[in-house]
Amino acid sequence: MKYLIATHGKLASGFQSSINILTGKGDSVKVIDAYLDNSDYTPKIDEFIDSVSDDEQAVIFTDLYGGSVNQKVVTRLVPKGKGNIFLIANSNLAIILSILLLPEGTKLSDDKIKELIDESAIKPVQWNTQANDDNDDDFFD
């Protein structure tokens, strides 16, 4: 399995840093920090896509659905017709880790990715702002 994170600014490198701290697997993820300068990052996308052979799978994570980085990935990926490369937009650290930490040999599918996205969705954390010294067990309820 191969992984690419492509984002505006240094978010991709930030994700990679967090992945390294939490799992030690940051080096297994390629990153593109777009728009840090005037350089064209398109060749890096093409290089990643071309590096994925027909008998392996890959995931590309982007930061904003419909954003310029996501659009660039789509325009490079679609014409190549590689159904073994999945694209996930609006990525967060939870979904990246969920996919990165799948057991070795796990085959991805659209259904599996949807399941992982649902589990990794943003969740509001609510708590009672009034002091309640009776029971700390329900803090995250």
ROSE-4610 file (N, C-alpha, C; in Angstrom, 1 decimal, always signed):
// ROSE-4610
residu = [M/M/M/K/K/K/Y/Y/Y/L/L/L/I/I/I/A/A/A/T/T/T/H/H/H/G/G/G/K/K/K/L/L/L/A/A/A/S/S/S/G/G/G/F/F/F/Q/Q/Q/S/S/S/S/S/S/I/I/I/N/N/N/I/I/I/L/L/L/T/T/T/G/G/G/K/K/K/G/G/G/D/D/D/S/S/S/V/V/V/K/K/K/V/V/V/I/I/I/D/D/D/A/A/A/Y/Y/Y/L/L/L/D/D/D/N/N/N/S/S/S/D/D/D/Y/Y/Y/T/T/T/P/P/P/K/K/K/I/I/I/D/D/D/E/E/E/F/F/F/I/I/I/D/D/D/S/S/S/V/V/V/S/S/S/D/D/D/D/D/D/E/E/E/Q/Q/Q/A/A/A/V/V/V/I/I/I/F/F/F/T/T/T/D/D/D/L/L/L/Y/Y/Y/G/G/G/G/G/G/S/S/S/V/V/V/N/N/N/Q/Q/Q/K/K/K/V/V/V/V/V/V/T/T/T/R/R/R/L/L/L/V/V/V/P/P/P/K/K/K/G/G/G/K/K/K/G/G/G/N/N/N/I/I/I/F/F/F/L/L/L/I/I/I/A/A/A/N/N/N/S/S/S/N/N/N/L/L/L/A/A/A/I/I/I/I/I/I/L/L/L/S/S/S/I/I/I/L/L/L/L/L/L/L/L/L/P/P/P/E/E/E/G/G/G/T/T/T/K/K/K/L/L/L/S/S/S/D/D/D/D/D/D/K/K/K/I/I/I/K/K/K/E/E/E/L/L/L/I/I/I/D/D/D/E/E/E/S/S/S/A/A/A/I/I/I/K/K/K/P/P/P/V/V/V/Q/Q/Q/W/W/W/N/N/N/T/T/T/Q/Q/Q/A/A/A/N/N/N/D/D/D/D/D/D/N/N/N/D/D/D/D/D/D/D/D/D/F/F/F/F/F/F/D/D/D]
num = [1/1/1/2/2/2/3/3/3/4/4/4/5/5/5/6/6/6/7/7/7/8/8/8/9/9/9/10/10/10/11/11/11/12/12/12/13/13/13/14/14/14/15/15/15/16/16/16/17/17/17/18/18/18/19/19/19/20/20/20/21/21/21/22/22/22/23/23/23/24/24/24/25/25/25/26/26/26/27/27/27/28/28/28/29/29/29/30/30/30/31/31/31/32/32/32/33/33/33/34/34/34/35/35/35/36/36/36/37/37/37/38/38/38/39/39/39/40/40/40/41/41/41/42/42/42/43/43/43/44/44/44/45/45/45/46/46/46/47/47/47/48/48/48/49/49/49/50/50/50/51/51/51/52/52/52/53/53/53/54/54/54/55/55/55/56/56/56/57/57/57/58/58/58/59/59/59/60/60/60/61/61/61/62/62/62/63/63/63/64/64/64/65/65/65/66/66/66/67/67/67/68/68/68/69/69/69/70/70/70/71/71/71/72/72/72/73/73/73/74/74/74/75/75/75/76/76/76/77/77/77/78/78/78/79/79/79/80/80/80/81/81/81/82/82/82/83/83/83/84/84/84/85/85/85/86/86/86/87/87/87/88/88/88/89/89/89/90/90/90/91/91/91/92/92/92/93/93/93/94/94/94/95/95/95/96/96/96/97/97/97/98/98/98/99/99/99/100/100/100/101/101/101/102/102/102/103/103/103/104/104/104/105/105/105/106/106/106/107/107/107/108/108/108/109/109/109/110/110/110/111/111/111/112/112/112/113/113/113/114/114/114/115/115/115/116/116/116/117/117/117/118/118/118/119/119/119/120/120/120/121/121/121/122/122/122/123/123/123/124/124/124/125/125/125/126/126/126/127/127/127/128/128/128/129/129/129/130/130/130/131/131/131/132/132/132/133/133/133/134/134/134/135/135/135/136/136/136/137/137/137/138/138/138/139/139/139/140/140/140/141/141/141]
x = [+0.9/+0.0/+0.9/+0.5/+1.3/+0.3/+1.0/+0.2/+0.8/-0.1/+0.3/-0.6/-0.1/-0.9/-0.5/-1.4/-1.2/-2.1/-1.5/-2.3/-1.8/-2.6/-2.1/-1.2/-0.1/+0.8/+1.5/+1.8/+2.6/+1.7/+0.5/-0.4/+0.0/+0.4/+0.8/+2.0/+3.0/+4.2/+3.8/+2.8/+2.3/+1.7/+0.8/+0.3/+1.4/+2.4/+3.5/+4.2/+4.4/+5.1/+4.2/+2.9/+2.1/+2.0/+2.0/+2.0/+3.3/+4.4/+5.7/+5.7/+5.2/+5.1/+4.3/+3.1/+2.1/+2.4/+3.0/+3.1/+4.5/+5.4/+6.7/+6.7/+5.5/+5.4/+5.3/+5.8/+5.7/+6.5/+7.6/+8.4/+7.8/+6.7/+6.1/+5.0/+4.9/+3.9/+4.6/+4.3/+4.8/+4.0/+4.6/+3.8/+4.1/+3.1/+3.3/+2.7/+3.6/+3.2/+3.1/+1.9/+1.7/+1.7/+2.1/+2.0/+2.9/+4.0/+5.0/+5.8/+5.9/+6.6/+5.9/+6.6/+5.9/+6.2/+6.8/+7.1/+5.8/+5.9/+4.8/+4.9/+3.9/+3.9/+3.2/+2.8/+2.2/+3.1/+4.4/+5.2/+5.3/+5.2/+5.2/+3.9/+2.8/+1.6/+1.7/+2.2/+2.3/+3.3/+4.4/+5.4/+4.8/+4.0/+3.3/+2.4/+1.5/+0.5/+1.2/+2.2/+2.9/+3.7/+4.0/+4.8/+3.9/+2.6/+1.6/+1.4/+1.8/+1.7/+0.2/-0.1/-1.5/-1.9/-0.9/-1.2/-1.1/-1.0/-1.0/-2.0/-2.3/-3.3/-2.6/-3.2/-2.7/-3.8/-3.5/-4.5/-3.9/-4.6/-4.2/-5.1/-4.6/-5.4/-5.1/-6.2/-6.1/-6.9/-6.6/-7.2/-8.6/-8.9/-10.2/-10.8/-12.0/-12.8/-13.0/-12.7/-12.9/-11.8/-10.9/-9.8/-8.8/-7.9/-7.0/-6.1/-5.7/-4.8/-5.6/-6.8/-7.7/-8.0/-8.3/-8.6/-7.4/-6.2/-5.0/-4.8/-5.1/-5.0/-6.0/-7.2/-8.3/-7.9/-7.4/-7.1/-5.9/-5.1/-3.9/-4.3/-5.2/-5.5/-6.6/-7.6/-8.7/-8.3/-7.5/-7.1/-6.3/-5.6/-4.8/-5.6/-6.9/-7.7/-7.3/-6.7/-6.2/-7.2/-8.0/-9.0/-8.5/-7.2/-6.5/-6.0/-6.2/-5.8/-7.1/-7.2/-8.4/-8.0/-8.9/-8.7/-9.7/-9.2/-10.0/-9.7/-10.8/-10.7/-11.2/-11.0/-11.4/-10.7/-9.5/-8.9/-8.5/-8.6/-8.1/-7.2/-6.5/-5.5/-6.1/-7.4/-8.1/-8.2/-8.7/-8.9/-7.5/-6.5/-5.2/-4.7/-4.8/-4.3/-5.1/-6.4/-7.3/-6.9/-6.5/-6.1/-4.7/-3.8/-2.4/-2.2/-3.1/-2.9/-3.7/-4.3/-5.0/-4.1/-4.5/-3.6/-3.0/-1.7/-1.0/-1.8/-1.9/-2.6/-4.1/-4.6/-6.0/-6.2/-7.2/-7.6/-8.7/-8.4/-9.4/-10.5/-11.6/-12.8/-13.5/-14.4/-15.1/-15.9/-16.5/-17.3/-16.4/-15.2/-14.3/-13.9/-13.6/-13.2/-14.3/-15.5/-16.7/-16.9/-16.7/-16.8/-15.8/-14.5/-13.5/-13.7/-14.2/-14.5/-15.6/-16.6/-17.7/-17.2/-16.2/-15.7/-14.7/-14.1/-13.2/-13.7/-15.1/-15.7/-15.5/-15.6/-15.4/-16.6/-16.2/-17.2/-17.2/-18.3/-18.3/-18.1/-17.4/-17.2/-18.0/-19.0/-19.8/-19.6/-19.6/-19.5/-20.3/-20.6/-21.3/-20.3/-20.6/-19.7/-19.9/-20.9/-21.1/-20.3/-19.7/-18.9/-19.7/-19.2/-19.9/-18.9/-18.7/-17.7/-18.1/-19.4/-19.9/-19.3/-19.2/-18.7/-18.0/-16.8/-16.0/-16.1/-16.8/-16.9/-17.7/-18.5/-19.4/-18.8/-17.5/-16.9/-17.1/-16.9/-17.0/-18.4/-19.4/-20.7/-21.4]
y = [-1.2/+0.0/+1.2/+2.2/+3.5/+4.6/+5.7/+6.8/+8.1/+9.0/+10.4/+11.4/+12.4/+13.4/+14.7/+15.4/+16.6/+17.7/+18.8/+19.8/+21.2/+22.2/+23.6/+23.8/+24.5/+24.8/+23.6/+23.7/+22.7/+21.6/+21.6/+20.6/+19.2/+18.9/+17.5/+17.1/+18.0/+17.7/+17.6/+18.4/+18.3/+17.0/+16.5/+15.2/+14.1/+14.2/+13.3/+13.3/+14.4/+14.5/+13.9/+14.1/+13.5/+12.0/+11.5/+10.1/+9.4/+10.1/+9.6/+9.6/+10.6/+10.6/+9.5/+9.3/+8.3/+6.9/+6.7/+5.3/+5.0/+6.0/+5.7/+5.4/+5.6/+5.2/+6.5/+7.6/+8.8/+8.7/+8.0/+7.9/+7.0/+6.3/+5.5/+6.3/+7.6/+8.5/+9.5/+9.7/+10.8/+12.0/+13.2/+14.4/+15.4/+16.2/+17.4/+18.6/+19.5/+20.8/+21.8/+22.0/+22.9/+24.4/+25.2/+26.6/+27.3/+26.6/+27.2/+28.2/+27.9/+28.8/+28.7/+29.2/+29.2/+27.9/+26.9/+25.7/+24.9/+24.1/+23.3/+21.9/+21.6/+20.3/+19.2/+19.5/+18.5/+17.3/+17.5/+16.3/+15.3/+15.9/+15.0/+14.1/+14.7/+13.9/+12.8/+13.2/+12.2/+11.1/+11.5/+10.5/+9.5/+10.0/+9.1/+8.1/+8.7/+7.9/+6.8/+7.2/+6.3/+5.2/+5.5/+4.5/+3.4/+3.5/+2.5/+1.5/+0.3/-0.7/-1.3/-2.0/-2.5/-3.5/-4.1/-5.2/-4.6/-3.3/-2.7/-1.6/-1.2/-0.1/+1.1/+2.2/+3.4/+4.3/+5.3/+6.3/+7.6/+8.6/+10.0/+10.7/+11.4/+12.3/+13.7/+14.5/+15.9/+16.7/+18.0/+18.7/+19.2/+19.8/+20.4/+19.8/+19.3/+18.8/+20.0/+19.8/+20.9/+22.0/+21.9/+22.9/+22.7/+23.6/+23.5/+22.3/+21.9/+20.7/+19.5/+19.4/+18.2/+18.2/+19.3/+19.4/+19.0/+19.4/+19.0/+17.5/+16.9/+15.4/+14.7/+15.2/+14.6/+14.7/+15.8/+16.0/+15.1/+14.7/+13.9/+12.4/+12.1/+10.7/+10.1/+10.9/+10.3/+9.9/+10.6/+10.2/+8.9/+8.6/+7.4/+6.2/+6.3/+5.2/+4.2/+4.6/+3.7/+3.5/+2.5/+2.2/+1.7/+1.4/+0.9/+2.0/+3.3/+4.5/+5.2/+5.3/+5.9/+7.4/+8.3/+9.7/+10.0/+10.6/+11.0/+12.5/+13.3/+14.7/+15.1/+16.3/+16.7/+15.8/+15.4/+14.4/+15.0/+14.1/+14.5/+13.4/+13.7/+12.7/+11.4/+11.4/+10.2/+9.2/+9.8/+8.9/+8.4/+9.3/+8.9/+7.7/+7.9/+6.8/+5.5/+5.7/+4.5/+3.7/+4.3/+3.6/+3.1/+3.9/+3.6/+2.4/+2.3/+1.2/+0.0/-0.1/-1.4/-2.5/-3.7/-4.9/-5.1/-5.5/-5.8/-6.7/-6.4/-7.2/-6.9/-6.0/-5.6/-4.9/-5.4/-4.8/-3.7/-2.6/-1.5/-1.6/-1.1/-1.1/+0.2/+0.6/+1.9/+1.7/+0.5/+0.3/+0.4/-0.2/-0.2/+1.3/+2.0/+3.4/+4.2/+4.0/+4.7/+4.4/+3.2/+2.7/+3.5/+3.5/+4.2/+5.7/+6.3/+7.7/+8.0/+7.1/+7.3/+7.2/+6.3/+6.1/+7.3/+7.9/+9.0/+10.4/+10.5/+11.8/+12.7/+14.0/+15.0/+14.7/+14.8/+14.5/+15.6/+16.2/+17.3/+16.6/+17.3/+16.9/+17.8/+17.3/+18.1/+17.7/+18.6/+18.3/+19.3/+18.9/+19.8/+20.8/+22.1/+23.1/+23.4/+22.8/+23.0/+21.9/+22.2/+21.3/+20.1/+18.9/+17.7/+16.8/+16.9/+16.1/+14.7/+14.3/+13.0/+11.9/+12.1/+11.0/+11.5/+11.2/+11.6/+10.6/+9.5/+8.4/+8.9/+9.9/+10.3/+11.5/+11.8/+13.0/+13.1/+12.0/+12.0/+11.6/+11.5/+11.2/+12.4]
z = [+0.0/+0.0/+0.0/-0.8/-0.9/-0.5/+0.1/+0.6/+0.2/-0.2/-0.5/+0.2/+0.9/+1.5/+0.7/+0.1/-0.6/-0.1/+0.4/+1.0/+0.7/+1.0/+0.9/+2.1/+1.9/+3.0/+3.6/+4.8/+5.5/+6.2/+5.9/+6.6/+6.3/+5.1/+4.8/+5.6/+5.8/+6.6/+8.1/+8.5/+9.8/+10.1/+9.2/+9.3/+9.4/+8.5/+8.5/+9.9/+10.4/+11.7/+12.8/+12.8/+13.8/+13.6/+12.4/+12.1/+12.6/+12.5/+12.9/+14.5/+15.1/+16.6/+17.1/+16.5/+17.0/+16.6/+15.4/+14.9/+14.5/+14.2/+13.7/+12.2/+11.5/+10.1/+9.2/+9.7/+8.9/+7.6/+7.6/+6.4/+5.3/+5.7/+4.6/+3.9/+4.2/+3.6/+2.8/+1.6/+0.7/+1.0/+1.0/+1.2/+0.1/-0.1/-1.0/-0.2/+0.1/+0.8/-0.4/-0.9/-2.1/-1.7/-2.6/-2.6/-1.5/-1.2/-0.3/-1.1/-2.4/-3.3/-4.7/-5.7/-7.0/-7.8/-7.2/-7.9/-8.2/-9.3/-9.8/-9.1/-8.4/-7.7/-8.5/-9.7/-10.5/-10.8/-11.1/-11.3/-10.2/-9.0/-7.8/-7.7/-8.1/-8.2/-9.2/-10.4/-11.5/-11.1/-10.5/-10.0/-9.1/-8.1/-7.2/-7.9/-8.7/-9.4/-10.3/-11.0/-11.9/-11.1/-9.8/-9.0/-8.5/-8.6/-8.1/-9.2/-9.0/-10.0/-10.0/-11.0/-11.1/-10.0/-9.4/-8.4/-7.0/-6.8/-5.5/-5.4/-4.2/-3.9/-3.3/-3.5/-2.9/-2.5/-1.6/-1.2/-1.2/-1.8/-1.8/-0.9/+0.0/+0.9/+0.6/+0.4/+0.2/+1.3/+1.4/+2.5/+2.2/+1.1/+0.8/-0.4/-0.3/-1.4/-2.3/-3.6/-4.5/-4.5/-3.6/-3.5/-4.6/-4.8/-5.9/-5.9/-4.7/-4.6/-5.0/-4.5/-4.8/-6.3/-6.9/-8.3/-9.1/-8.7/-9.4/-9.4/-8.2/-8.1/-9.0/-9.0/-9.8/-11.3/-11.7/-13.2/-13.6/-12.7/-13.0/-12.8/-11.9/-11.6/-12.6/-12.9/-13.7/-15.0/-15.8/-17.1/-17.1/-16.0/-15.9/-15.7/-15.3/-15.1/-14.1/-13.0/-12.0/-10.9/-11.0/-10.0/-8.7/-8.7/-7.5/-6.6/-7.0/-6.2/-5.8/-4.5/-3.8/-3.5/-3.6/-3.3/-2.2/-1.1/+0.0/+0.3/+0.2/+0.4/+1.8/+2.2/+3.6/+4.6/+4.4/+5.3/+6.6/+7.6/+8.9/+9.4/+10.5/+11.0/+11.4/+11.8/+12.2/+11.0/+9.9/+8.7/+8.2/+8.2/+7.7/+8.5/+9.9/+10.8/+10.6/+10.4/+10.3/+9.1/+8.0/+6.8/+6.9/+7.4/+7.6/+8.5/+9.5/+10.5/+10.2/+9.1/+8.7/+8.7/+9.1/+9.1/+7.7/+7.7/+6.5/+5.6/+4.3/+3.4/+3.2/+4.0/+3.9/+2.5/+1.8/+0.5/+0.8/+0.2/+0.4/-0.7/-0.3/-1.2/-0.9/-1.8/-1.5/-0.2/+0.0/+1.2/+2.5/+2.4/+3.6/+3.8/+2.8/+3.0/+3.6/+3.1/+3.7/+5.1/+5.5/+6.9/+7.8/+7.3/+8.0/+8.1/+7.1/+7.1/+8.1/+8.1/+9.1/+10.5/+10.8/+12.1/+12.5/+11.5/+11.7/+11.6/+11.4/+11.3/+12.5/+12.2/+13.3/+14.2/+15.5/+16.6/+17.6/+17.8/+18.9/+20.3/+21.1/+22.5/+23.4/+24.1/+24.9/+26.4/+27.3/+28.7/+29.5/+30.7/+31.6/+32.2/+32.0/+32.5/+34.0/+34.6/+36.0/+36.7/+37.8/+38.6/+39.0/+38.8/+39.3/+39.9/+41.2/+41.8/+42.1/+41.8/+42.2/+41.3/+40.0/+39.2/+38.0/+37.8/+36.6/+35.5/+35.7/+34.7/+33.4/+33.6/+32.4/+31.7/+31.9/+31.4/+29.9/+29.1/+27.7/+27.2/+28.0/+27.5/+26.9]
